[in-house]
Amino acid sequence: MDGILALAASNLLSPIILFFALGLLAAFARSDLSIPEAIAKGMSIYLLFAIGFKGGASVADHGIDATLILSLVAGLILSFAIPMIAFGLLRVMTRLDVTDAAAVAAHYGSISIVTFVAATSVIGSAGLSSEGYMVAVAAVMEAPAILSALWLIARYGKSAGMEEGLMREILLNGSIVLLVGSFLIGWITGAEGMAMVAPFIVAPFQGVLCLFLLDMGLVAGRGLREARSVLTPGVFLFGVIMPPIGAVLGLGAGLLLGLSTGGVVLFMTLCASASYIAVPAAMRVALPEANPSVYLTLSLGVTFPFNLTVGIPLYLAVASLVTGA
């Protein structure tokens, strides 16, 4: 236990987590510190491109095998299943109605690509590597949770059908298109392509990630400050309890698949994170009556900070202990 706590504490002092904390503190102190929206969007595009391309190049080097295919299948299954667990917990722990509970549950079955990128940085700093195809696993886990939410509404709430064009909007969401497209280009071009763009996506990556997480800390802190009324004790507790539950599922899946320690950490992180980009956009179309202040405050204001400051270091420590790395 002392080893786990020591490793978790050491990772809390990484620059990316400290910059996120700086953003939170600045927001709570009502500082006028801000990053222009255009720059923040540019940084997110850069990060998606970099992580996708590096993942694709890694797969080109690794090759397609049974573990890759099984990992994709496991990601799909977990993305469908986790919202069911989240929905059950929300109905027991909170007073949210069926619509809001289903909308929140969808966020926890999907993934936060920024949390995933932060986890790749943390495991890299710890001297660990991971399977490059985990980027593909992240991509396939974006959409299934939304379908689970619609099923929950149809089963436990009012009748809900698939809105015309919703699936197209989900699959063509900008973050998914860029992530998958960069992954495929990296896969096609392989080591040669990686050598060509490495000066752009390797050395500057950590610095851009630090600035991006500074901005995310500002956004999360202001969201928490302005939406405190929706954070009842039960809702807040769910936002802290659900990530470790998802991480345990990811740990089991990663061990069964025989992933490396770094791969297990990334699978845990994917299952523990909550979407605040793709799913909110889909919920506005599929469940417009759901309250955005509830699901956005939970995913971005509670679970995202929890995963960055406590979750990822803890997942790394647990995975290292279990795998003996």
N, C-alpha and C positions, 0 to 999 in steps of 0.2 A: 504493500500500500504506500509506503514511504517513497518507493521508486516511482510509482505512478504520479504522486503529488509533485515530486521534484521535477519530473519531465514536463508535467502540465505547467508548472510554475515557470520553467525556463522558456517554454514556448509563448507564454503570455508576454514576455519581454521582446518578442520579435517586432521589427519596425512596422509591419502591416497592422498588427493588432494595436500597437501604441498610437499610430496615426488615426485609426478608427476611434480609439478612446479620446484622442484630442478633439475630433469632430463632435463626439457626444458632449464632452465638457463645454466646448464652445457654444453648442446649441443650448444647453441648459443654462449657461451664463448669459444667454441672449447677446452673444457677440455678433458683430456685423460681418464676420468672416464668411465668405461664400466663394464658390467656384462657378463661373458662368455656365449656364446650361449647355451651350454649344460645346464647351471644352469637356464637360462631364460626359456628354454623349460621344464625343470623339474618343475619349479614354475607354468607354465601354466597347466601342467598335474595335479599338486596338486590342483590348484584352480578349474578346471573343475570337478575333482573327488569330492572335498569337497562340492561344491554347488549342484552338481547332487545328491549325496547321501543324503544330508540334505533335499533337496526338496522331494525326494522319501519317506524318513522316515516321513516327514510332511504329505504327501498324505496318507500314510498308517494310520496315526493317524486321519486324517480328513475324509477319505472315499471318494468314487466316488459319485458325485451328478451332478445335471443339470448344476450348475454354472461352474463346471470344464469342462464339455463337451462344453458348450456354449463359454467358454473362449478360448478353442482350436480352435473352428470354427471361432471366431472373429479374432484370431491371423492369421489364414490362409487367411481370406478375406483381412485383412489389409496388409499382406505381398504381396498379389497379387496387391492390389490397389495403395499402396503408390508409387511404381515405375512409375505408370501412371502420378501421380501428379508431381513427380520429373522430369520426362521426359518433361512434358509441360513447367515447369518452366525453365529448362535448355535451351530449344529451344527459349524461349523468352528472357532470361537474358544473354545468352552466345552465342558465335559463334561456339560451339562444333557441329561437324557433327552428323548425326543420330547414327552412331556406338558408338562414344564416349559418347554421351548423354544417350544411352540405357545402356551402361556398367556402367556408374556412377549411373543411376537410380536404377539398380539392387542392388547396395551396400546399398542404402537407404531404400529399401524394406526389406532387410535382417537385421540382428541384430549383434551387437557387444557383445559377451558374457562377455568380460572384463568390458565393461560399465555397463552391467547388474549386475555383481558381485560387482562393486563399489557402485552401487545404493543400493544393499542389505546391504552393510556395512553402508552406510549413514543412511538408515531408521532404522537400528538396533541401531546406535548411538543416533538416535532421540527418541528411546524408542518405536518404532512402530514394529509391526509384519506384515507378509504378507502371502498370500496363498502359500503353498509349491508347488502347481502345476504350478506356474508361470514359473518354470524351464521347464516344459513340453511345455508351450506356447512358450518359447524361442526356444526350439528345433524345433517345427513345423514351426517357422517363418524363418528358415535358407534358405530353398530351393525354396519356391514359387516365390520369387522375380526374381530368375534366369530365370524361365520360362516366367515371364512377360517381361524380357529384350529380350528374343528370339522372343516373339510375336511382340514386338515393332519393332524389326529389320525386321521381315517378313512383317509387316504392312506398315512401313514408309521407310525402306531402302531396301537393296538388299535381295533377298530370303535367308532365313536362316532356316536350319533344325536342328533337334536334333542330335548332334554328337553322333556316336555310343559309348556307354559306359559312356556318360556324366552323366546321371541320377544316374548310379551306383557310379560314382566318387563323386557326390554331397552327396548322402546318406551315403556313407562309408567314408566321410571325417573324419579324426581322431578326431577332436574336437566334432563332432556330435556323433560319436560312443561312445566316453568316457562319454560325458554328458548324453546321453540317457541310456547307459549301467549302469552308476553309479546311475542314477535316478531309474531304474528298480530294481537294487539290494537293494537300500535303501527302496523302496516300498515293496519288498518281505520280507526283514528281519525286517522292522519296528523298533519299539522302542528298541528291544533287540539288533539288529544290530547296531543301533545308539549308544547305551551304550558301545558297544565293541570298536568302532572306535572314539568316542568323544574326547579322549585325543589327537588324531592325527589331527582331522579336525575342532575342535572348538577353543581351546586356541591359537594354532599357526597361525590361519587363517589370522588375521589382520596384523601380522608382515610380513608374506609371501606376502600378497597383497600390503603392502607398498613397499617392495623391487621390486615386479613385476612392479608396476606403476612407480617406479624410472627408471627402464629399459625402459618402454614404453615412458616416457618423453624424454629419450635420443634418442630413435628411432624416435619419432615424430619431435623433434627439429632438428635432422640431416636431416630428410626428407624435412622439410620446408626450411632449409638453402640451400639444394642442388637443390630444384625444384621450386625455386621462379619464374622462367620464365613461368610456366604453370598457375600461380595464377593471372590471369587477374582479374580486379575488379568484373566483373560479376560472375566469377567462385568462387572467394572467398566469395562473398556475398551469393551465393547459399548455400555454406557450412555452413553458419551461420544462414540463414533463414529457411532452410529445417528442422532442428531438432525441432524448436518450432511448425512448422506446423504438423509434425508427432506426437509431444507430445499432441497437441490439439485433434487429432484423438484418441490417446490412452486414454486421459482423458474422452472423450465422451464414448468410449467403456467400460472403467472401471466403470464409473458411471451407465451406463445401465445394466451392469452385476451385480451391487451391490457389488463390491469388497471392501475390507477394504482400509483404507487410504494408507497403505503400498503397497497393491496390485495395487492400482491406480497409485502410483508413479512408480512401476515396469513396468506397461503396458505403461505408458507415456515414460519411458526410452527405452523400447524395440522399440517403434514406432519412437523414435527420434534418435536412434543410427544408425550407418552405419558399415557394415561388412568390415573388413580388413584382414580376414583369409580365410573363406570358399568361399566367392564370388570371390575374386581375383584369387584363384586357379581354380575356374570354368570358369572364363572369359578367362584365358589363353588357355583353351580348346575350349570353345564355340565361343569366339570372339577374336581370336589372333591378329586381326588387330587393336583392340582398344588400346589406349595409356595408359599403366600402370601408367605412371607418373602423369596422370590426375586423374584417379580414386583412386590411392593409396594416393596421396598428399591430395586430398579432404577428404577421409574417415579417414585416420590416422593423417594427419597433420593439418586439420582444424576442422572437426566435432568432432573427439575424444577429443581433448583438450577443445573444447567449451563445450561439454557435462560434462566433469569432473569438470571444473572450474566454469562454469556458469549454465549449463543446469540442472544437477541433483539437486543442491540446489534450483534452481528456481522451478523445477517440484514438489519437496517436499513441498515448501512453497505454491504453488498454490493448490495442492491437499489437503493440510491441511486446507487451507482457504475454499475451496469448500465443503469439507466433514465435516468441523467443528471440526476436530480432534485437 
